[in-house]
Amino acid sequence: MSLFTTEIRPTEITVVVLIVALLALLPPLLRLWLSPDAPWFLPYLVWLGIIGLAFWLQRLLGKHAI
């Protein structure tokens, strides 16, 4: 069994996309979270969006997995 395979599983793609999304979105969102005028539920909406994206990607890519 080789450590490096060319097969990419849907879960791996989902994790990579979530990490990239966090790296891209977290700094601007932290500024919003820390502002005094931000609503209390803003962090929950952001995380709900990230979880929704992961769910959508997993379902989309899971259909094509063997």
C-alpha positions as CSV (number, residue, x, y, z in Angstrom):
1,M,0.0,0.0,0.0
2,S,1.5,3.3,-1.1
3,L,1.4,6.4,1.1
4,F,0.8,8.6,-1.9
5,T,-2.2,7.8,-4.0
6,T,-3.8,9.7,-6.8
7,E,-7.3,8.9,-5.5
8,I,-8.9,11.9,-3.8
9,R,-11.8,11.2,-1.5
10,P,-14.7,13.6,-1.0
11,T,-14.0,14.0,2.7
12,E,-10.4,15.2,1.9
13,I,-11.7,17.7,-0.6
14,T,-14.3,19.0,1.9
15,V,-11.6,19.5,4.6
16,V,-9.3,21.3,2.2
17,V,-12.1,23.6,1.1
18,L,-13.1,24.4,4.7
19,I,-9.5,25.2,5.7
20,V,-9.1,27.5,2.7
21,A,-12.5,29.1,3.6
22,L,-11.4,29.7,7.2
23,L,-8.1,31.2,6.1
24,A,-9.8,33.5,3.7
25,L,-12.7,34.5,5.8
26,L,-11.6,34.5,9.3
27,P,-9.5,37.8,9.5
28,P,-12.3,40.0,8.1
29,L,-14.9,38.2,10.1
30,L,-12.9,38.7,13.3
31,R,-13.0,42.4,12.7
32,L,-16.8,42.2,12.4
33,W,-17.1,40.0,15.5
34,L,-15.0,42.4,17.6
35,S,-16.8,45.6,16.6
36,P,-19.2,46.9,19.2
37,D,-22.0,47.3,16.7
38,A,-22.1,43.7,15.6
39,P,-25.2,41.7,16.5
40,W,-24.7,38.9,19.1
41,F,-25.7,36.2,16.6
42,L,-23.2,37.1,13.9
43,P,-20.6,34.4,14.8
44,Y,-23.3,31.8,14.8
45,L,-24.4,32.8,11.3
46,V,-20.8,32.6,10.0
47,W,-20.3,29.2,11.4
48,L,-23.7,28.1,10.1
49,G,-22.6,29.2,6.7
50,I,-19.3,27.3,6.9
51,I,-21.1,24.1,8.2
52,G,-23.7,24.5,5.4
53,L,-20.9,24.7,2.8
54,A,-19.3,21.6,4.2
55,F,-22.6,19.7,4.2
56,W,-23.3,20.8,0.6
57,L,-19.8,19.8,-0.6
58,Q,-20.0,16.4,1.2
59,R,-23.4,15.7,-0.4
60,L,-22.3,16.9,-3.8
61,L,-19.0,15.0,-3.8
62,G,-20.4,12.0,-2.0
63,K,-22.7,11.2,-5.0
64,H,-19.6,10.7,-7.2
65,A,-17.7,8.5,-4.7
66,I,-17.6,4.8,-5.3
